[in-house]
Amino acid sequence: MPLGLRQMLADDDVMEQARQTTEVGLLNGKNYDVAALRGFGERLLDDAIKEFEKEAAAVASGRG
């Protein structure tokens, strides 16, 4: 998942599709642009996923 999320955040076309999806979905009326959505994704990576990656690397190397 982290690789897929990182690829998505780096792809302007995919991010524009995500923005369009927010206009008709749960985030309707919030007026989030691509920069805001990219920021949400980066925060998710920083706050949650990077910790899982560190733990997985520690376990894989026998330190966990």
C-alpha positions as CSV (number, residue, x, y, z in Angstrom):
1,M,0.0,0.0,0.0
2,P,2.7,2.6,0.8
3,L,4.2,2.3,-2.7
4,G,0.8,2.6,-4.3
5,L,-0.1,5.7,-2.2
6,R,3.3,7.3,-3.0
7,Q,2.8,6.6,-6.7
8,M,-0.7,8.1,-6.5
9,L,0.5,11.2,-4.7
10,A,3.2,11.7,-7.4
11,D,0.8,11.4,-10.3
12,D,-0.9,14.7,-11.1
13,D,-3.6,13.0,-13.3
14,V,-4.5,10.5,-10.6
15,M,-4.7,13.3,-8.0
16,E,-7.0,15.3,-10.3
17,Q,-9.2,12.3,-10.6
18,A,-9.2,12.0,-6.8
19,R,-10.2,15.7,-6.5
20,Q,-13.1,15.2,-8.9
21,T,-14.2,12.2,-6.9
22,T,-14.3,14.2,-3.7
23,E,-16.7,16.7,-5.4
24,V,-19.4,14.0,-5.7
25,G,-18.5,11.9,-2.6
26,L,-18.2,12.2,1.1
27,L,-16.1,15.3,0.8
28,N,-18.7,17.2,-1.3
29,G,-18.8,20.8,-0.5
30,K,-15.4,20.9,1.3
31,N,-13.7,22.3,-1.8
32,Y,-10.4,20.4,-1.3
33,D,-8.0,20.9,-4.1
34,V,-5.2,18.6,-5.3
35,A,-2.7,20.3,-3.0
36,A,-4.9,19.6,0.0
37,L,-5.5,16.0,-1.0
38,R,-1.8,15.5,-1.5
39,G,-1.1,17.0,1.9
40,F,-3.6,14.6,3.5
41,G,-1.9,11.6,1.8
42,E,1.5,12.8,2.9
43,R,0.3,13.2,6.5
44,L,-1.1,9.7,6.4
45,L,2.3,8.4,5.3
46,D,4.1,10.4,8.0
47,D,1.7,9.7,10.9
48,A,1.0,6.1,10.3
49,I,2.5,4.2,7.5
50,K,6.2,5.1,8.1
51,E,5.9,3.7,11.6
52,F,4.6,0.4,10.3
53,E,7.5,0.4,7.8
54,K,10.0,0.9,10.6
55,E,8.5,-1.9,12.6
56,A,8.4,-4.2,9.7
57,A,12.1,-3.5,8.9
58,A,13.1,-4.1,12.5
59,V,11.3,-7.4,12.5
60,A,12.8,-8.4,9.2
61,S,16.3,-7.7,10.4
62,G,15.7,-9.6,13.6
63,R,15.6,-6.5,15.9
64,G,11.9,-6.6,16.5
